[in-house]
Amino acid sequence: MRYFYYPFIFCLGLICFSCNTEKSQTPVVEQPVLEEEEIPADSDNIIEELDEKTGVQIPTIWHSPRLLIQQLGNLEDKIIANIGAGPYGYFSFELADEAKKVIAIDIDSKAIRFIDSTRLLILPPSLQARLEPRLVEPNNPKLRFEEVDIVTIRETYAYIPNRIEYLRNLKKGIKDGGKLLIVDFKMRKLPSGPPQSEKVPLFQVERELEEAGYKIVLVDDKSFAYQYMVIATKE
């Protein structure tokens, strides 16, 4: 089922973008050519990946969501908070295929509305209740006490204000022994991705997690070409 999500959401996003463009009366201004390090993270976050089972090229993200999910273990009875779920909710839909429940968290109301409407279109009725879009504030993930088993933060960590305080607050929403997965861009020069000023070095992520009281159990900067991955647990 999950192989259907990427092309459908990608096309639906393009349709919504086209509709909004047609309604706008703003004149089109030619955009300057950006240097490699100035390319926004979302500008080409989709590349083609060959699905080995079907032989079909499908849009996917730079890192494999299936590899990330494997690192999280069996999710059948787990509740997951996916922080930074927008703009289209790709990873949230992947997780909803595996987990008991997924809370798709974002600070962008448009992203939350898109994810909410899309889940009703592409998820079967039996899975729709598994995905809950939740609008939050930049400094507050709005998780109830020990509400989730796992938190994922993908390509969003650099934009979180007061990160150590945020991580400490986040711990309250994670059950004892629960996991926190952080995936973000490497500091080296990349063909695509955010500018250097919008990246956080891996060593700094590790330091901030430890200062916030987490135990780091996995650090991986080899599996993905553009990103590193860190998994920590609530102590």
Phi, psi and omega in degrees: 000323187297334183291343179282334188297312190298305180297323182294311181295320180298313180294319179297321177297320178295322179296315179297321179295319180295319179297316179296326180291320180295326182283336184284140178259006181291129179298146179281128179247130180297128183274144178289153176287129183268145171290161185306316185282353180264356183291124180298150184300324185273356187292322176217051180286357180248129172231168180272134178232134180283121176280114185296331183285320186253344183074014183258139175282123180237148176292139176213174179269170185304318176262157182279119178297331181291325177293320178297316181297321178299323180294337182274349179083196180290121185254008188305323182246022185256146173254127187239137171254119179258101184274130186082045187287336184288174003276340186244349175079025183308306185293326178297320179292322175300313181295324181297337177288339188246325191267166175293320179202146177232127175259109181273107189254133176203158178266356182262116183295327179294319178297317180296318178296320180296312180298320182296315181288325182291324181297329179285339181271321190250341179269138175296155182308327182290341182252348186299322181289346180287338185249115180244107174289137182222120178278130183229178176260155183305327184255012184213110180287350177056046173262138175287164184303122180048045182281330189236159176268329185219143172238134175242137177230105183252121173052034183228343188303321183294339184264000180279123178284148177049060192300319181297316177297320179297316180297321177295319178295322180297325181303327181298331182272354181260136178292157178303131182083000181289167186248152171233122178252127176239127176234125180208176189281141175293154183284340183290164181295130184235154178292338178213157179130180182286164175295163182303326181294345181249028176238154176240124179300148181304316182298329179287322175300314179300315181297318181291323177297315180295320179295329179278357174097019177264157174254119181281128182244345179208132172230122185223111174242023182248328189291329183245142183292322188252340188235159169251163181226135177230134174240129178230161178240155176282124179270000000 
